[in-house]
């Protein structure tokens, strides 16, 4: 059995110089490592304080941070060169002081493990902790030497930066775009605190793909004014509807000539019948029914408007859409004193609800607390509860008709002129 034995050689005076040189390089490695953590740990408030100081060191810190790619490349180049030199010096010192008696394993362990431990502890870990704890002091201390190193190693930094930028562009060109479905799956597996937060995240994901026609108030539900209406009729309509904006048409709803704002009419509410209320109309804003709501939101913001008339490809009025309708797609139903909670539905018991046929399918799913995927396979092009039932029957629906989707039962309670008015939905336990 071979016994691994090491012996120490008699130290000479030259070894002391090598040890001093090693300590110097370790100090350089520690300084550079600490500066890396310090520079990139500076907070906005620290940068503001440096700007106010205005001394040379502060200006150099700000100048280095102004081109962070050159700063980082300089730090990496210097740090690697210093560490390589430290390893070579350590190897020389070990060879001059220790004899491994032809034991390659022991030589490998000492030269690799011991030297690596010393470099990591005194050249990386401890300095970076200090740099993170005292970023301003370390940055000011290292600003001048790093600025000098930056200029000296600039040719190498340019090569390094250009090479890395080309690699980044190549990687970016091969990077696959993340689909909405993948983002939705990510939301599903994310630990979200509440169901409302999860619904909001899903609303944000679906925001870009939603069209105006999916959230608009359909023309059959639009409260509008005839341009021939009297002053009293206008006031009555404003009071009874509770809406702040009402479209005004000439002869038929497809001929919208303006929008009447309730706040414009308030000052003239006591005027006589001769008052020309049409003079208060504001110019209507028309949008196509297939416009994406994220684009419409941007237009609302740029034009400082909250209301639009939705038209089809033939210019016929299909409905109206407001800023509130868009926001509700993300944050959910927004209710105020003029929007009672039971406006489109009435709760009979925990598992039974009576819905207005015009209730949107998204609102229906929200009230029933079900995933829209449950009804997606049946909805076709339908956007309302009544439309869903028509899609399921492929014919006109009659009172008493019953439909079933999984554990949900739909029964038509009332209708008028082929229009479904009330639907009772029962959820089986």
VEXDREN-2710 file (C-alpha; in Angstrom, 1 decimal):
% VEXDREN-2710
k/r/px/py/pz
1/UNK/0.0/0.0/0.0
2/UNK/1.4/3.4/-1.0
3/UNK/1.2/6.0/1.7
4/UNK/0.6/9.6/0.6
5/UNK/3.3/11.7/2.2
6/UNK/4.1/15.4/1.8
7/UNK/7.1/17.2/3.1
8/UNK/7.8/20.9/3.5
9/UNK/11.0/22.3/2.0
10/UNK/13.2/24.9/3.6
11/UNK/11.8/28.4/2.8
12/UNK/14.0/30.9/1.1
13/UNK/14.0/34.7/1.0
14/UNK/12.5/34.7/-2.5
15/UNK/9.4/32.9/-1.3
16/UNK/8.5/35.9/0.8
17/UNK/8.5/38.1/-2.3
18/UNK/6.2/35.6/-4.0
19/UNK/3.9/35.6/-1.0
20/UNK/3.8/39.4/-1.0
21/UNK/3.0/39.4/-4.7
22/UNK/0.2/36.9/-4.1
23/UNK/-1.3/39.1/-1.4
24/UNK/-1.1/42.0/-3.8
25/UNK/-3.0/40.1/-6.5
26/UNK/-5.6/38.8/-4.0
27/UNK/-6.1/42.4/-2.8
28/UNK/-6.6/43.5/-6.5
29/UNK/-9.0/40.6/-7.1
30/UNK/-11.0/41.5/-3.9
31/UNK/-11.2/45.2/-4.9
32/UNK/-12.4/44.4/-8.4
33/UNK/-15.0/41.9/-7.1
34/UNK/-16.2/44.3/-4.5
35/UNK/-16.5/47.1/-7.1
36/UNK/-18.7/44.9/-9.3
37/UNK/-21.2/44.4/-6.5
38/UNK/-21.0/48.0/-5.4
39/UNK/-21.6/49.7/-8.8
40/UNK/-24.6/47.5/-9.6
41/UNK/-26.0/47.9/-6.1
42/UNK/-26.3/51.7/-6.2
43/UNK/-29.9/52.8/-5.6
44/UNK/-31.5/55.8/-7.4
45/UNK/-31.2/57.8/-4.2
46/UNK/-27.5/57.0/-4.1
47/UNK/-27.1/58.3/-7.7
48/UNK/-28.9/61.5/-6.9
49/UNK/-26.6/62.1/-3.9
50/UNK/-23.5/61.5/-6.1
51/UNK/-24.8/64.0/-8.6
52/UNK/-25.2/66.6/-5.9
53/UNK/-21.7/66.0/-4.5
54/UNK/-20.1/66.9/-7.9
55/UNK/-16.6/65.9/-6.9
56/UNK/-14.2/64.1/-9.3
57/UNK/-14.8/60.6/-7.8
58/UNK/-18.6/61.0/-8.0
59/UNK/-18.4/62.2/-11.6
60/UNK/-16.2/59.2/-12.5
61/UNK/-18.7/56.8/-10.8
62/UNK/-21.6/58.3/-12.9
63/UNK/-19.5/58.2/-16.1
64/UNK/-18.7/54.6/-15.6
65/UNK/-22.4/53.7/-14.9
66/UNK/-23.4/55.7/-18.0
67/UNK/-21.8/52.9/-20.1
68/UNK/-22.4/49.8/-18.0
69/UNK/-21.4/47.4/-20.8
70/UNK/-17.9/48.8/-20.9
71/UNK/-17.8/48.9/-17.1
72/UNK/-18.8/45.3/-16.7
73/UNK/-16.4/44.1/-19.5
74/UNK/-13.5/46.0/-17.8
75/UNK/-14.3/44.4/-14.5
76/UNK/-14.5/40.9/-16.0
77/UNK/-11.2/41.3/-17.9
78/UNK/-9.3/42.7/-15.0
79/UNK/-10.7/40.2/-12.5
80/UNK/-9.9/37.2/-14.8
81/UNK/-6.3/38.4/-15.4
82/UNK/-5.7/39.0/-11.8
83/UNK/-7.1/35.6/-10.8
84/UNK/-5.0/33.8/-13.4
85/UNK/-1.9/35.6/-12.1
86/UNK/-2.9/34.7/-8.5
87/UNK/-3.2/31.0/-9.5
88/UNK/0.1/30.9/-11.2
89/UNK/1.8/32.6/-8.2
90/UNK/0.1/30.2/-5.8
91/UNK/1.3/27.2/-7.9
92/UNK/4.9/28.6/-7.8
93/UNK/4.8/29.1/-4.0
94/UNK/3.5/25.6/-3.5
95/UNK/6.2/24.1/-5.7
96/UNK/8.9/26.0/-3.7
97/UNK/7.6/25.0/-0.2
98/UNK/6.0/21.6/-0.5
99/UNK/7.2/18.2/-1.9
100/UNK/4.4/15.8/-2.7
101/UNK/6.8/12.8/-3.1
102/UNK/5.4/11.9/-6.6
103/UNK/1.8/11.8/-5.2
104/UNK/-0.2/13.4/-8.0
105/UNK/-3.5/13.0/-6.2
106/UNK/-2.3/15.0/-3.2
107/UNK/-0.7/17.6/-5.4
108/UNK/-4.0/18.0/-7.3
109/UNK/-6.0/18.4/-4.1
110/UNK/-3.7/21.0/-2.6
111/UNK/-3.2/23.0/-5.7
112/UNK/-6.9/22.9/-6.8
113/UNK/-9.0/22.8/-3.6
114/UNK/-6.9/25.0/-1.4
115/UNK/-6.1/27.6/-4.0
116/UNK/-9.7/27.7/-5.2
117/UNK/-11.0/28.1/-1.6
118/UNK/-8.6/31.0/-1.0
119/UNK/-9.5/32.8/-4.2
120/UNK/-13.3/32.3/-3.7
121/UNK/-13.2/33.3/0.0
122/UNK/-10.9/36.3/-0.1
123/UNK/-11.2/37.3/-3.8
124/UNK/-15.0/36.8/-4.4
125/UNK/-17.4/36.1/-1.5
126/UNK/-16.1/38.4/1.2
127/UNK/-15.4/41.4/-1.1
128/UNK/-18.8/41.1/-2.8
129/UNK/-20.6/41.1/0.6
130/UNK/-18.7/44.3/1.5
131/UNK/-19.5/45.9/-1.9
132/UNK/-23.2/45.1/-1.4
133/UNK/-23.2/46.5/2.1
134/UNK/-21.3/49.7/1.3
135/UNK/-21.8/50.4/-2.4
136/UNK/-21.2/54.1/-2.3
137/UNK/-17.9/54.0/-0.4
138/UNK/-16.5/51.1/-2.5
139/UNK/-17.7/52.8/-5.8
140/UNK/-16.0/56.1/-4.9
141/UNK/-12.8/54.2/-3.9
142/UNK/-12.6/52.2/-7.1
143/UNK/-13.8/54.9/-9.5
144/UNK/-10.3/56.1/-10.5
145/UNK/-8.6/52.7/-11.0
146/UNK/-11.5/51.4/-12.9
147/UNK/-11.6/54.4/-15.2
148/UNK/-7.9/53.9/-15.9
149/UNK/-8.5/50.2/-16.5
150/UNK/-11.4/51.0/-18.8
151/UNK/-9.3/53.2/-21.1
152/UNK/-6.4/50.7/-21.0
153/UNK/-8.5/47.6/-21.9
154/UNK/-10.9/49.5/-24.2
155/UNK/-9.8/47.5/-27.3
156/UNK/-10.4/44.2/-25.6
157/UNK/-13.7/45.5/-24.2
158/UNK/-14.9/46.5/-27.7
159/UNK/-14.2/43.0/-29.0
160/UNK/-15.9/41.4/-26.0
161/UNK/-19.0/43.6/-26.3
162/UNK/-19.4/43.2/-30.1
163/UNK/-19.0/39.5/-29.8
164/UNK/-21.6/39.2/-27.0
165/UNK/-24.0/41.5/-28.9
166/UNK/-23.9/39.3/-32.0
167/UNK/-24.5/36.2/-29.9
168/UNK/-27.4/37.9/-28.2
169/UNK/-29.0/38.9/-31.5
170/UNK/-28.5/35.3/-32.8
171/UNK/-30.2/34.0/-29.6
172/UNK/-33.0/36.5/-29.9
173/UNK/-33.7/35.6/-33.5
174/UNK/-34.1/32.0/-32.5
175/UNK/-36.2/32.7/-29.4
176/UNK/-39.8/31.6/-29.8
177/UNK/-42.6/34.0/-29.0
178/UNK/-44.7/33.2/-26.0
179/UNK/-48.3/32.5/-27.0
180/UNK/-51.3/33.7/-25.1
181/UNK/-52.2/30.0/-24.3
182/UNK/-48.8/29.6/-22.7
183/UNK/-49.2/32.7/-20.6
184/UNK/-52.7/31.5/-19.6
185/UNK/-51.2/28.2/-18.5
186/UNK/-48.6/30.1/-16.5
187/UNK/-51.3/32.0/-14.7
188/UNK/-53.2/28.8/-14.0
189/UNK/-50.1/27.3/-12.2
190/UNK/-49.1/30.5/-10.5
191/UNK/-49.9/30.8/-6.8
192/UNK/-52.4/33.6/-7.0
193/UNK/-53.9/34.7/-3.6
194/UNK/-57.5/35.2/-4.6
195/UNK/-59.9/34.2/-7.4
196/UNK/-60.4/37.9/-8.3
197/UNK/-56.7/38.4/-8.9
198/UNK/-56.6/35.4/-11.1
199/UNK/-59.6/36.7/-13.1
200/UNK/-57.9/40.0/-13.5
201/UNK/-54.7/38.4/-14.8
202/UNK/-56.8/36.4/-17.3
203/UNK/-58.6/39.6/-18.3
204/UNK/-55.3/41.3/-19.0
205/UNK/-54.1/38.3/-21.1
206/UNK/-57.3/38.3/-23.1
207/UNK/-57.4/42.1/-23.4
208/UNK/-55.4/42.3/-26.7
209/UNK/-57.5/39.7/-28.5
210/UNK/-60.9/41.1/-27.5
211/UNK/-63.0/42.9/-30.1
212/UNK/-65.4/45.8/-29.6
213/UNK/-68.4/43.7/-30.6
214/UNK/-67.8/41.4/-27.7
215/UNK/-68.2/44.1/-25.0
216/UNK/-70.5/46.6/-26.6
217/UNK/-74.1/47.3/-25.6
218/UNK/-76.2/46.0/-28.5
219/UNK/-78.4/48.4/-30.5
220/UNK/-81.6/46.8/-29.1
221/UNK/-80.5/47.8/-25.6
222/UNK/-79.3/51.3/-26.6
223/UNK/-81.2/54.3/-25.1
224/UNK/-81.2/56.9/-27.8
225/UNK/-83.0/60.2/-28.6
226/UNK/-84.8/61.2/-31.8
227/UNK/-83.7/64.6/-33.1
228/UNK/-87.4/65.6/-33.2
229/UNK/-87.8/65.0/-29.4
230/UNK/-89.1/67.9/-27.4
231/UNK/-87.3/69.5/-24.5
232/UNK/-89.5/67.7/-21.9
233/UNK/-88.9/64.3/-23.6
234/UNK/-85.2/64.8/-23.6
235/UNK/-85.2/65.7/-19.9
236/UNK/-87.4/62.7/-19.1
237/UNK/-85.1/60.3/-21.0
238/UNK/-82.0/61.6/-19.2
239/UNK/-83.6/61.3/-15.8
240/UNK/-85.1/57.8/-16.3
241/UNK/-82.1/56.2/-18.1
242/UNK/-79.5/57.6/-15.7
243/UNK/-76.9/57.6/-18.4
244/UNK/-74.4/60.4/-18.7
245/UNK/-74.2/60.2/-22.6
246/UNK/-77.0/59.4/-25.0
247/UNK/-76.7/59.1/-28.8
248/UNK/-79.1/61.2/-30.9
249/UNK/-80.3/60.0/-34.3
250/UNK/-82.3/61.4/-37.2
251/UNK/-85.2/59.2/-38.4
252/UNK/-83.5/55.9/-37.5
253/UNK/-80.7/54.6/-35.2
254/UNK/-78.4/54.1/-38.2
255/UNK/-78.2/57.8/-38.7
256/UNK/-76.5/59.0/-35.5
257/UNK/-75.9/62.8/-35.7
258/UNK/-74.4/63.4/-32.3
259/UNK/-74.1/62.6/-28.6
260/UNK/-75.9/64.5/-25.8
261/UNK/-74.0/64.8/-22.5
262/UNK/-76.2/65.0/-19.4
263/UNK/-73.9/67.5/-17.8
264/UNK/-74.4/69.9/-20.8
265/UNK/-78.2/69.7/-20.4
266/UNK/-78.3/70.3/-16.7
267/UNK/-77.8/74.1/-17.1
268/UNK/-80.8/74.2/-19.5
269/UNK/-83.1/71.8/-17.7
270/UNK/-85.5/74.6/-16.8
271/UNK/-85.6/76.1/-20.3
272/UNK/-88.8/76.3/-22.2
273/UNK/-89.9/74.2/-25.1
274/UNK/-88.4/76.6/-27.5
275/UNK/-84.8/75.8/-26.3
276/UNK/-82.7/74.3/-29.1
277/UNK/-81.2/71.3/-27.3
278/UNK/-79.6/70.0/-30.5
279/UNK/-77.1/72.8/-30.2
280/UNK/-75.6/71.0/-27.2
281/UNK/-74.8/67.8/-29.3
282/UNK/-71.2/66.7/-29.5
283/UNK/-69.6/65.1/-32.5
284/UNK/-70.1/61.3/-32.4
285/UNK/-67.0/59.0/-32.6
286/UNK/-67.5/55.9/-34.7
287/UNK/-65.5/52.6/-34.5
288/UNK/-65.8/49.4/-36.4
289/UNK/-67.2/46.4/-34.6
290/UNK/-64.1/44.3/-35.1
291/UNK/-61.7/46.8/-33.6
292/UNK/-59.5/45.5/-30.8
293/UNK/-60.4/47.1/-27.5
294/UNK/-56.7/47.8/-26.6
295/UNK/-56.5/50.0/-29.7
296/UNK/-59.8/51.6/-28.8
297/UNK/-58.5/52.3/-25.3
298/UNK/-55.5/54.1/-26.8
299/UNK/-57.7/56.2/-29.0
300/UNK/-60.0/57.1/-26.0
301/UNK/-56.9/58.3/-24.1
302/UNK/-55.4/60.3/-27.0
303/UNK/-58.7/61.9/-28.0
304/UNK/-60.0/62.4/-24.4
305/UNK/-63.3/60.7/-25.0
306/UNK/-65.2/58.0/-23.2
307/UNK/-67.9/57.0/-25.6
308/UNK/-68.1/55.6/-29.2
309/UNK/-70.7/54.4/-31.7
310/UNK/-70.1/50.9/-33.0
311/UNK/-70.9/50.3/-36.7
312/UNK/-70.6/47.3/-39.1
313/UNK/-69.0/47.2/-42.5
314/UNK/-72.1/48.8/-44.0
315/UNK/-72.1/51.7/-41.6
316/UNK/-75.2/50.5/-39.7
317/UNK/-75.2/51.1/-36.0
318/UNK/-74.6/47.9/-34.0
319/UNK/-74.3/49.3/-30.5
320/UNK/-72.3/51.6/-28.2
321/UNK/-69.2/51.1/-26.2
322/UNK/-67.8/53.2/-23.3
323/UNK/-64.5/53.4/-21.4
324/UNK/-66.2/51.7/-18.5
325/UNK/-67.0/48.7/-20.8
326/UNK/-63.3/48.3/-21.6
327/UNK/-62.1/48.6/-18.0
328/UNK/-64.6/46.0/-16.9
329/UNK/-62.9/43.5/-19.2
330/UNK/-59.8/43.7/-16.9
331/UNK/-61.1/44.6/-13.4
332/UNK/-64.5/43.0/-13.6
333/UNK/-67.9/44.6/-13.2
334/UNK/-67.8/48.2/-12.0
335/UNK/-71.0/49.0/-10.1
336/UNK/-72.2/52.4/-8.8
337/UNK/-75.5/53.8/-7.5
338/UNK/-76.9/53.8/-11.0
339/UNK/-75.9/50.2/-11.7
340/UNK/-77.7/47.9/-9.2
341/UNK/-76.1/44.5/-8.8
342/UNK/-79.2/42.7/-9.9
343/UNK/-79.5/44.7/-13.1
344/UNK/-79.1/41.7/-15.4
345/UNK/-79.8/38.8/-13.0
346/UNK/-81.7/37.9/-9.9
347/UNK/-80.5/35.3/-7.4
348/UNK/-83.2/32.8/-6.4
349/UNK/-81.0/30.7/-4.2
350/UNK/-77.4/29.5/-4.1
351/UNK/-77.8/27.4/-7.3
352/UNK/-80.6/29.2/-9.2
353/UNK/-80.5/32.5/-11.0
354/UNK/-82.8/34.4/-13.4
355/UNK/-80.8/36.1/-16.1
356/UNK/-81.7/38.7/-18.6
357/UNK/-81.3/37.2/-22.1
358/UNK/-79.0/40.1/-23.1
359/UNK/-76.5/39.2/-20.4
360/UNK/-73.0/38.8/-21.9
361/UNK/-71.5/35.4/-21.6
362/UNK/-68.5/36.8/-19.8
363/UNK/-70.8/38.3/-17.1
364/UNK/-72.8/35.1/-16.9
365/UNK/-69.6/33.1/-16.2
366/UNK/-68.5/35.6/-13.6
367/UNK/-71.8/35.5/-11.7
368/UNK/-72.0/31.7/-11.9
369/UNK/-68.3/31.4/-11.1
370/UNK/-67.5/29.0/-13.9
371/UNK/-64.8/28.9/-16.5
372/UNK/-65.7/30.2/-20.0
373/UNK/-64.2/27.1/-21.5
374/UNK/-67.4/25.2/-20.3
375/UNK/-69.6/27.1/-22.7
376/UNK/-67.0/27.8/-25.5
377/UNK/-67.7/24.6/-27.2
378/UNK/-71.4/25.5/-27.6
379/UNK/-71.3/29.3/-28.0
380/UNK/-70.3/29.6/-31.7
381/UNK/-70.5/33.3/-32.5
382/UNK/-72.8/34.1/-29.6
383/UNK/-71.8/36.8/-27.1
384/UNK/-75.0/36.9/-25.0
385/UNK/-76.9/34.3/-23.1
386/UNK/-79.8/34.5/-25.5
387/UNK/-77.4/34.0/-28.4
388/UNK/-76.0/30.9/-26.7
389/UNK/-79.4/29.3/-26.6
390/UNK/-80.1/30.1/-30.2
391/UNK/-76.7/28.5/-31.2
392/UNK/-77.6/25.4/-29.2
393/UNK/-81.1/25.0/-30.9
394/UNK/-80.2/26.3/-34.3
395/UNK/-83.8/27.7/-34.5
396/UNK/-86.1/30.1/-32.7
397/UNK/-86.4/29.5/-29.0
398/UNK/-89.8/29.2/-27.3
399/UNK/-90.9/29.7/-23.7
400/UNK/-90.3/26.6/-21.7
401/UNK/-87.4/25.3/-23.8
402/UNK/-84.8/23.6/-21.7
403/UNK/-81.1/23.2/-22.5
404/UNK/-78.2/21.6/-20.6
405/UNK/-74.5/22.2/-20.5
406/UNK/-72.7/19.8/-18.1
407/UNK/-74.2/20.6/-14.7
408/UNK/-76.1/23.8/-15.8
409/UNK/-79.7/23.7/-16.9
410/UNK/-81.2/26.6/-18.9
411/UNK/-84.9/27.2/-19.1
412/UNK/-86.5/30.0/-21.1
413/UNK/-89.0/31.8/-18.8
414/UNK/-90.2/34.6/-21.1
415/UNK/-89.7/36.1/-24.5
416/UNK/-91.1/38.8/-26.7
417/UNK/-91.2/39.0/-30.5
418/UNK/-88.6/36.2/-30.8
419/UNK/-86.4/37.9/-28.3
420/UNK/-85.5/35.9/-25.2
421/UNK/-86.1/38.1/-22.2
422/UNK/-85.5/35.9/-19.1
423/UNK/-83.6/32.6/-18.7
424/UNK/-83.5/30.6/-15.5
425/UNK/-80.2/28.8/-14.9
426/UNK/-80.0/26.0/-12.3
427/UNK/-76.7/24.5/-11.2
428/UNK/-76.9/20.9/-10.1
429/UNK/-75.1/20.1/-6.9
END
